[in-house]
Amino acid sequence: MKKISLLITLAFVIQFYSYDVPAQQSPKEKGLETITIDAIMGQLEFLASDWMEGRATGERGSFLAADYVASMFRVFGAAPAGDPGFGGPGARPPLAAQRQGTRAGVSQATRSYFQNFSLIELLPGGKSTLTVTKAGRAYIFEENVDFTVTRSFISTRFESPVVFAGYGIVDKELGINDFAGIDVRGKVVLRLAGFPGSNDINSPMYKKIAGDSPRTAFEINRRKNETLASLGAAAVIEISPAGDVAKRWGTYKFDYNLSPAESNVSTNWTTMRLDGKEVPATPLTIALTERALNLILKDSGIDPAKFEKEAAAGTTKFKPFQIPGLTVSLETDIRTRRVNVRNVIAMIEGENPDEIVVAGAHMDHMGMDNGKIWNGADDNASGTVGIMTLARAFAASGVKPKRTILFCAWTGEEKGLLGSEYFTMYPTIGKISNYKFYLNFDMIARDAANDTARNMAGMTYWTPRPQLYLEALLAGNDLLLFVRRMEETVRFLEACVEDGRLPEKVVDDRCLRVLRMKAMMGLHARRWPAESDEEAASRLASSPYRSDARQVAERSVTLLRDSGNLVPLRLPAGSRIASVLITHLADFTLDVFDTTLRQVGYAVASIKNPQTDQMCDRVTAGEFDLVIMSVYYPTLYGWGTTRVHGPDSRVVMSGFPVANPQVPAVYISFANPYAIYEFAFMDPYLVTYGGCAEAQRAAALALSGKIPIQGKIPCGMPGFFAPGDGIIRPVRI
């Protein structure tokens, strides 16, 4: 019996150990096990489904998506890290709770997954009217018929006299003060576009103001609006020789575009913004049709053509004056509403709760348009699923990370990065100084052309700027004019030479001297040094480093793509070029770039932020021989690789030349050498070190083959560019 029992026991043991017993999994393996293609596709398909209605900011679909993301965070085991209290959509936490932070005793159990806030939305409609009262008679004009006005988020009403102020320039060194002896506070200023001689490069005043360097002209054009604001003007009407400005204001009585999703008529796209802390006092800019402008000019004694000719010759003796018997009143009806929106915030608490890392992605997209749904699977349901997947993996590992990790699904990205901006102003966990690293997931579903294994990943990371400059020099790049802390940067680079991190032969002496010049002159600031405008301008004009700055600019133009060998241009003199500028800055222009191209011999049409369909019409009609698409978004989206966001992205991505395959195109980034764009169709593609006058001049000369192209980029973009990339092209003979 004992023998039988022993045999039974032995058989049981043998049978038990004959089964595979899984080895104990590591925390890493536990986390990775949760990442499956089925889990990813299941979440992605739901977020990009028609039920989400395109997830437009503030719309029903965005709230449904937020609820889904929050619920999945809860399922995965990531703790809520939003507002204190559970509040529903749009709810605000009690004031007492707002004053408490996580370290102040607000437990995760009493937190929501949502960070609720509101945005101001600019609604369509709300007509503005402009009334010109002359000789006792009122002429009432309708917006978009006889005038346009810069839009704001606040309605306004005023009636004021009109002051003619010539070109509206104040420049001590040039001896010009177009506002001498007159008060324009609260008044409408009538001025000519440009500066004396700006339309005649051979005129005495052009040579006096611009000379052989367009910097002064560039500064004057940029500072005209600043002068108006400082003088308290209510509005400005500009007399421009651009011709029929009204042709850009018309609308089609029918939707002629056969692709509803790309229709010119947008049913859902509106502008939104965060609250500002002050009501802006910027003068309104009014554009008038020829007939409305002539009504103002009639019997005023103002002859724009004669004034322009005399001003260019330097023979005019001008004094500003108020036009007698004339008033202009403007009433803008701006319709806005406050819209409730929310971010979704979850967290895995780390061993050190005072140091925080963020993995973020925007969950909003473009919503619906003319019955079509912009589902946004790649942009950016893919990134949202990415952070959800990470949260699940970290929670499943069962191990606390070294630092606390926040998983953030932002709203309002397509409106201008509003959700993430709000979080930086009002972080729900800790202070902003606690945040050490941010990892952004945006459109991660695409494969690069060279990603044959379909597993390539890239990362853009922020490096302390002095270290970035060092890396740029080591990569063979000398684009160091785009810096702000000049003295600090020079000391850092000199120290790198002394301790051996930077070989002395690598340091271009001109580069360091230009850096010192900028530090001395304050040229890194938007204005001249406040203590003495006249002294600063004088020092620059006589600076021995001026030619060095030009040389650095010329050596810094970088050609990243040119598969068709289009650059330098081989167009004959007189060729028609459309110089299209896309920018978020109202006062930025490419005057120097365009003027330099004209001096080379091209006929250049300067176009800023055009309507996509109207630009395509002009290209299709054969109006141009070449389109130059320039982008200037200098620092809005951070330091590193960047993209154009919001409605302007549709303008850029439309690639105007597709309207006529016979019209070539060139793309230029005037942002800075560390901001490059990943649109693959940008070919040829040039990069400059910024939008200053010398950079604009150098880009135009390089493009037209007057100087060689020899620049190299200081940063890379995995799958697109590497540090040190740059196509060398000689001078065109």
RASULNOR-V668365 format. One record per residue. N is the residue number from 1. OMEGA is omega as a letter, one per 20 degrees, with the letter a starting at -180 (999 if undefined). Layout:
n:N omega:OMEGA
n:N omega:OMEGA
This chain:
n:1 omega:r
n:2 omega:r
n:3 omega:r
n:4 omega:r
n:5 omega:r
n:6 omega:r
n:7 omega:r
n:8 omega:r
n:9 omega:r
n:10 omega:r
n:11 omega:a
n:12 omega:a
n:13 omega:r
n:14 omega:a
n:15 omega:a
n:16 omega:a
n:17 omega:r
n:18 omega:r
n:19 omega:r
n:20 omega:r
n:21 omega:a
n:22 omega:r
n:23 omega:a
n:24 omega:a
n:25 omega:r
n:26 omega:r
n:27 omega:r
n:28 omega:a
n:29 omega:r
n:30 omega:r
n:31 omega:a
n:32 omega:a
n:33 omega:a
n:34 omega:a
n:35 omega:a
n:36 omega:a
n:37 omega:r
n:38 omega:r
n:39 omega:a
n:40 omega:a
n:41 omega:r
n:42 omega:r
n:43 omega:a
n:44 omega:a
n:45 omega:r
n:46 omega:a
n:47 omega:a
n:48 omega:a
n:49 omega:r
n:50 omega:a
n:51 omega:a
n:52 omega:r
n:53 omega:r
n:54 omega:r
n:55 omega:r
n:56 omega:a
n:57 omega:r
n:58 omega:a
n:59 omega:a
n:60 omega:a
n:61 omega:r
n:62 omega:r
n:63 omega:r
n:64 omega:r
n:65 omega:r
n:66 omega:r
n:67 omega:a
n:68 omega:a
n:69 omega:r
n:70 omega:a
n:71 omega:r
n:72 omega:r
n:73 omega:r
n:74 omega:r
n:75 omega:a
n:76 omega:r
n:77 omega:r
n:78 omega:a
n:79 omega:r
n:80 omega:a
n:81 omega:r
n:82 omega:a
n:83 omega:r
n:84 omega:a
n:85 omega:a
n:86 omega:a
n:87 omega:r
n:88 omega:a
n:89 omega:r
n:90 omega:a
n:91 omega:r
n:92 omega:r
n:93 omega:r
n:94 omega:a
n:95 omega:a
n:96 omega:a
n:97 omega:r
n:98 omega:a
n:99 omega:a
n:100 omega:r
n:101 omega:r
n:102 omega:a
n:103 omega:a
n:104 omega:r
n:105 omega:r
n:106 omega:a
n:107 omega:r
n:108 omega:a
n:109 omega:a
n:110 omega:r
n:111 omega:r
n:112 omega:r
n:113 omega:a
n:114 omega:r
n:115 omega:a
n:116 omega:r
n:117 omega:a
n:118 omega:r
n:119 omega:r
n:120 omega:a
n:121 omega:r
n:122 omega:a
n:123 omega:r
n:124 omega:a
n:125 omega:a
n:126 omega:a
n:127 omega:r
n:128 omega:r
n:129 omega:r
n:130 omega:a
n:131 omega:r
n:132 omega:a
n:133 omega:a
n:134 omega:r
n:135 omega:r
n:136 omega:a
n:137 omega:a
n:138 omega:r
n:139 omega:a
n:140 omega:a
n:141 omega:a
n:142 omega:a
n:143 omega:a
n:144 omega:r
n:145 omega:r
n:146 omega:r
n:147 omega:r
n:148 omega:a
n:149 omega:r
n:150 omega:a
n:151 omega:r
n:152 omega:r
n:153 omega:a
n:154 omega:r
n:155 omega:r
n:156 omega:r
n:157 omega:r
n:158 omega:r
n:159 omega:a
n:160 omega:r
n:161 omega:a
n:162 omega:r
n:163 omega:r
n:164 omega:a
n:165 omega:r
n:166 omega:r
n:167 omega:r
n:168 omega:a
n:169 omega:r
n:170 omega:a
n:171 omega:a
n:172 omega:a
n:173 omega:r
n:174 omega:a
n:175 omega:a
n:176 omega:r
n:177 omega:a
n:178 omega:r
n:179 omega:a
n:180 omega:r
n:181 omega:r
n:182 omega:r
n:183 omega:a
n:184 omega:a
n:185 omega:r
n:186 omega:a
n:187 omega:r
n:188 omega:a
n:189 omega:r
n:190 omega:a
n:191 omega:r
n:192 omega:r
n:193 omega:r
n:194 omega:a
n:195 omega:a
n:196 omega:r
n:197 omega:a
n:198 omega:r
n:199 omega:r
n:200 omega:a
n:201 omega:r
n:202 omega:a
n:203 omega:r
n:204 omega:a
n:205 omega:r
n:206 omega:a
n:207 omega:r
n:208 omega:a
n:209 omega:a
n:210 omega:a
n:211 omega:r
n:212 omega:r
n:213 omega:a
n:214 omega:a
n:215 omega:a
n:216 omega:r
n:217 omega:r
n:218 omega:a
n:219 omega:a
n:220 omega:a
n:221 omega:a
n:222 omega:a
n:223 omega:a
n:224 omega:r
n:225 omega:r
n:226 omega:r
n:227 omega:r
n:228 omega:a
n:229 omega:a
n:230 omega:r
n:231 omega:r
n:232 omega:r
n:233 omega:a
n:234 omega:a
n:235 omega:r
n:236 omega:r
n:237 omega:a
n:238 omega:r
n:239 omega:a
n:240 omega:r
n:241 omega:a
n:242 omega:r
n:243 omega:a
n:244 omega:a
n:245 omega:a
n:246 omega:a
n:247 omega:r
n:248 omega:a
n:249 omega:a
n:250 omega:r
n:251 omega:r
n:252 omega:r
n:253 omega:r
n:254 omega:r
n:255 omega:a
n:256 omega:a
n:257 omega:a
n:258 omega:r
n:259 omega:a
n:260 omega:a
n:261 omega:r
n:262 omega:a
n:263 omega:r
n:264 omega:a
n:265 omega:a
n:266 omega:a
n:267 omega:a
n:268 omega:a
n:269 omega:r
n:270 omega:r
n:271 omega:r
n:272 omega:r
n:273 omega:r
n:274 omega:r
n:275 omega:r
n:276 omega:a
n:277 omega:r
n:278 omega:r
n:279 omega:a
n:280 omega:r
n:281 omega:a
n:282 omega:r
n:283 omega:r
n:284 omega:r
n:285 omega:a
n:286 omega:r
n:287 omega:a
n:288 omega:r
n:289 omega:a
n:290 omega:a
n:291 omega:r
n:292 omega:r
n:293 omega:r
n:294 omega:r
n:295 omega:r
n:296 omega:a
n:297 omega:a
n:298 omega:r
n:299 omega:r
n:300 omega:a
n:301 omega:a
n:302 omega:r
n:303 omega:a
n:304 omega:a
n:305 omega:r
n:306 omega:a
n:307 omega:a
n:308 omega:a
n:309 omega:a
n:310 omega:r
n:311 omega:r
n:312 omega:r
n:313 omega:a
n:314 omega:a
n:315 omega:a
n:316 omega:r
n:317 omega:a
n:318 omega:r
n:319 omega:r
n:320 omega:r
n:321 omega:r
n:322 omega:a
n:323 omega:a
n:324 omega:r
n:325 omega:a
n:326 omega:r
n:327 omega:r
n:328 omega:r
n:329 omega:a
n:330 omega:r
n:331 omega:r
n:332 omega:r
n:333 omega:a
n:334 omega:a
n:335 omega:a
n:336 omega:r
n:337 omega:r
n:338 omega:a
n:339 omega:r
n:340 omega:r
n:341 omega:r
n:342 omega:r
n:343 omega:r
n:344 omega:a
n:345 omega:r
n:346 omega:a
n:347 omega:r
n:348 omega:a
n:349 omega:a
n:350 omega:r
n:351 omega:r
n:352 omega:a
n:353 omega:a
n:354 omega:r
n:355 omega:a
n:356 omega:r
n:357 omega:a
n:358 omega:r
n:359 omega:a
n:360 omega:r
n:361 omega:r
n:362 omega:a
n:363 omega:a
n:364 omega:r
n:365 omega:a
n:366 omega:r
n:367 omega:a
n:368 omega:a
n:369 omega:r
n:370 omega:r
n:371 omega:r
n:372 omega:r
n:373 omega:r
n:374 omega:a
n:375 omega:r
n:376 omega:r
n:377 omega:r
n:378 omega:a
n:379 omega:i
n:380 omega:r
n:381 omega:a
n:382 omega:r
n:383 omega:r
n:384 omega:r
n:385 omega:r
n:386 omega:a
n:387 omega:r
n:388 omega:r
n:389 omega:r
n:390 omega:r
n:391 omega:r
n:392 omega:a
n:393 omega:r
n:394 omega:r
n:395 omega:a
n:396 omega:a
n:397 omega:r
n:398 omega:a
n:399 omega:r
n:400 omega:r
n:401 omega:a
n:402 omega:r
n:403 omega:r
n:404 omega:a
n:405 omega:r
n:406 omega:r
n:407 omega:a
n:408 omega:r
n:409 omega:a
n:410 omega:r
n:411 omega:r
n:412 omega:r
n:413 omega:a
n:414 omega:r
n:415 omega:r
n:416 omega:r
n:417 omega:a
n:418 omega:a
n:419 omega:r
n:420 omega:r
n:421 omega:r
n:422 omega:a
n:423 omega:r
n:424 omega:r
n:425 omega:a
n:426 omega:r
n:427 omega:a
n:428 omega:r
n:429 omega:r
n:430 omega:r
n:431 omega:a
n:432 omega:r
n:433 omega:r
n:434 omega:a
n:435 omega:a
n:436 omega:a
n:437 omega:r
n:438 omega:r
n:439 omega:a
n:440 omega:r
n:441 omega:a
n:442 omega:r
n:443 omega:a
n:444 omega:a
n:445 omega:a
n:446 omega:r
n:447 omega:r
n:448 omega:a
n:449 omega:a
n:450 omega:a
n:451 omega:a
n:452 omega:r
n:453 omega:r
n:454 omega:r
n:455 omega:a
n:456 omega:r
n:457 omega:r
n:458 omega:a
n:459 omega:r
n:460 omega:a
n:461 omega:a
n:462 omega:r
n:463 omega:r
n:464 omega:a
n:465 omega:r
n:466 omega:r
n:467 omega:r
n:468 omega:r
n:469 omega:r
n:470 omega:r
n:471 omega:r
n:472 omega:r
n:473 omega:r
n:474 omega:r
n:475 omega:r
n:476 omega:a
n:477 omega:a
n:478 omega:a
n:479 omega:a
n:480 omega:r
n:481 omega:a
n:482 omega:r
n:483 omega:a
n:484 omega:r
n:485 omega:a
n:486 omega:a
n:487 omega:a
n:488 omega:a
n:489 omega:r
n:490 omega:r
n:491 omega:a
n:492 omega:a
n:493 omega:r
n:494 omega:r
n:495 omega:r
n:496 omega:r
n:497 omega:a
n:498 omega:a
n:499 omega:r
n:500 omega:r
n:501 omega:a
n:502 omega:r
n:503 omega:a
n:504 omega:a
n:505 omega:a
n:506 omega:a
n:507 omega:r
n:508 omega:a
n:509 omega:r
n:510 omega:a
n:511 omega:a
n:512 omega:r
n:513 omega:r
n:514 omega:r
n:515 omega:r
n:516 omega:r
n:517 omega:a
n:518 omega:r
n:519 omega:a
n:520 omega:a
n:521 omega:a
n:522 omega:a
n:523 omega:r
n:524 omega:r
n:525 omega:a
n:526 omega:r
n:527 omega:r
n:528 omega:r
n:529 omega:a
n:530 omega:a
n:531 omega:a
n:532 omega:r
n:533 omega:a
n:534 omega:a
n:535 omega:a
n:536 omega:r
n:537 omega:r
n:538 omega:a
n:539 omega:r
n:540 omega:a
n:541 omega:a
n:542 omega:a
n:543 omega:r
n:544 omega:a
n:545 omega:a
n:546 omega:r
n:547 omega:r
n:548 omega:r
n:549 omega:r
n:550 omega:r
n:551 omega:r
n:552 omega:r
n:553 omega:a
n:554 omega:a
n:555 omega:a
n:556 omega:r
n:557 omega:a
n:558 omega:r
n:559 omega:a
n:560 omega:r
n:561 omega:r
n:562 omega:a
n:563 omega:a
n:564 omega:r
n:565 omega:a
n:566 omega:a
n:567 omega:i
n:568 omega:a
n:569 omega:r
n:570 omega:a
n:571 omega:r
n:572 omega:r
n:573 omega:a
n:574 omega:r
n:575 omega:a
n:576 omega:a
n:577 omega:r
n:578 omega:r
n:579 omega:a
n:580 omega:r
n:581 omega:r
n:582 omega:a
n:583 omega:r
n:584 omega:a
n:585 omega:a
n:586 omega:a
n:587 omega:a
n:588 omega:r
n:589 omega:r
n:590 omega:a
n:591 omega:a
n:592 omega:r
n:593 omega:a
n:594 omega:r
n:595 omega:r
n:596 omega:r
n:597 omega:r
n:598 omega:r
n:599 omega:r
n:600 omega:r
n:601 omega:a
n:602 omega:r
n:603 omega:a
n:604 omega:r
n:605 omega:a
n:606 omega:a
n:607 omega:a
n:608 omega:r
n:609 omega:a
n:610 omega:r
n:611 omega:a
n:612 omega:a
n:613 omega:a
n:614 omega:r
n:615 omega:r
n:616 omega:r
n:617 omega:a
n:618 omega:r
n:619 omega:r
n:620 omega:a
n:621 omega:r
n:622 omega:a
n:623 omega:a
n:624 omega:r
n:625 omega:a
n:626 omega:r
n:627 omega:r
n:628 omega:r
n:629 omega:a
n:630 omega:a
n:631 omega:r
n:632 omega:r
n:633 omega:a
n:634 omega:a
n:635 omega:a
n:636 omega:a
n:637 omega:r
n:638 omega:a
n:639 omega:a
n:640 omega:r
n:641 omega:a
n:642 omega:r
n:643 omega:r
n:644 omega:a
n:645 omega:r
n:646 omega:a
n:647 omega:r
n:648 omega:a
n:649 omega:r
n:650 omega:r
n:651 omega:a
n:652 omega:a
n:653 omega:r
n:654 omega:r
n:655 omega:a
n:656 omega:a
n:657 omega:r
n:658 omega:r
n:659 omega:r
n:660 omega:a
n:661 omega:a
n:662 omega:a
n:663 omega:r
n:664 omega:a
n:665 omega:r
n:666 omega:r
n:667 omega:a
n:668 omega:r
n:669 omega:r
n:670 omega:a
n:671 omega:r
n:672 omega:a
n:673 omega:a
n:674 omega:r
n:675 omega:r
n:676 omega:a
n:677 omega:a
n:678 omega:r
n:679 omega:a
n:680 omega:a
n:681 omega:r
n:682 omega:a
n:683 omega:j
n:684 omega:a
n:685 omega:r
n:686 omega:r
n:687 omega:r
n:688 omega:r
n:689 omega:r
n:690 omega:a
n:691 omega:a
n:692 omega:a
n:693 omega:a
n:694 omega:r
n:695 omega:r
n:696 omega:r
n:697 omega:a
n:698 omega:a
n:699 omega:a
n:700 omega:a
n:701 omega:r
n:702 omega:a
n:703 omega:a
n:704 omega:r
n:705 omega:a
n:706 omega:r
n:707 omega:r
n:708 omega:r
n:709 omega:a
n:710 omega:a
n:711 omega:r
n:712 omega:a
n:713 omega:a
n:714 omega:a
n:715 omega:a
n:716 omega:r
n:717 omega:a
n:718 omega:a
n:719 omega:a
n:720 omega:a
n:721 omega:r
n:722 omega:r
n:723 omega:a
n:724 omega:r
n:725 omega:r
n:726 omega:a
n:727 omega:a
n:728 omega:r
n:729 omega:a
n:730 omega:r
n:731 omega:r
n:732 omega:a
n:733 omega:999
